[in-house]
Amino acid sequence: FFSSLVRIDDDGEDEESSSRPRWVFTGVLNGWPGLTCLELVNLQVKNRLPAMWSIIWSVDKDGRQGIMPHVSQRETVVWATLRGAPWSSHGWSADSPGFLFWFESQRQFSSCPRVTYGTNILKQTEMVVEGSSNIAICTHVHMLSHRYANNNKPETQKDKLTYHSAVLLEWNHGKYTTVVETAYQNGLSGFGGKSNWIEDRDDETMPSSLYKAFPPEMIMPWNDKASEIRCIDIPASNLQEFKTFVNRHTGRKKRFLDPHFTFSHIVRLAFRSKVHIVQFLLNYIGRDRSYSEMKRNCQAFAADFCGFLAGKRGVVPFHPINRIEYQNRSHFFLYDSHMYKKSHS
């Protein structure tokens, strides 16, 4: 760890900022490719008596004085606090903000699946659309809610009340559909890409096609206090084929339990191409990327998204418990989240 720390001296405009060296971890932390280039904030050691943690180095005190981070050999348990760059609170890279990714597993002109994230999805989609009359238009929207199969283990009371909701989009080309959902940030990239919506999820001989497509900067531990939006293209060309897929994977030793299709409607938005859908989703996740089991969860997102695309009032989360604190936020899809920063107020 300490051999991978690099001192960086800020070249600030004033004397105070230019005299604050920083120590940046440039290696790969605990084998996670996405955890790199992290600034060391402090070092703590665990005392024997009393059994408490105490700070032995901090960037604000020792770092300001130019003291190199270090620990003595007698310190056996050390806790390091690190932080990412400011842009990491808005996306997986500085040049493509937005915690939204699209897994294109059904690419027309390539056999290689691709994961694109953030605003780069817009750029990639616009490149495909330019000069082509085959623009993907979203035609129908559906909501699916289900419990998770638990490999035949007894369900707890919480398990019986926990339903995941996802949205299925149909397109005018009829070649594939897209599952859209929200869940823990890095919940798939940090868990081997084991998505319920891909056929090779349970292949033990090699990583899943989704995991192999993830860029390295996305592979890091999941965060259950923050969310991401996932768009996953699947071979089913319409709702009936998707239902066949769900039924095939329903059972206590499979993936789904008690699936319900509770909403289906045409998409009535005037602007409903793939580029438009991507922008709406970026707006939504940009306004609030927090996650909570009762308020900002998959069911709340599914209700917001279905109601927005269909132009329908009264679309609510699937389970009555999740309706208690539900507040419709469909307007989040419409407005540029960057325009809500203080500099634009």
Secondary structure, 3 states (H helix, E strand, C coil): CHHHEEEEECCCCCHHHHCCEEEEECCCHHHCCCCCCEEEEEEEEECCCCCCEEEEEEHHHHHCCCCCCCCCCCCCCEEEEEECCHHHHCCCCCCCCCCEEEEECCCCCCCCCEEEECCHHHHHHHHHHCCCCCCCEEEEEEEEEEEECCCCCCCCHHHHHCCEEEEEEEECCCCCEEEEEEEEECCCCCCCCCCCCCHHHHCCCCCCHHHHHCCHHHCCCCEEEEEEEEEEEECCCCHHHHHHHHHHCECCCCCEEEEEEEEEEECCCCCCEHHHHHHHHHHHHHHCCECCCCCCCHHHHHHHHHHHHHCCCCCCCCCHHHHCCCCCCHHHHCCCHHHHCHHHC
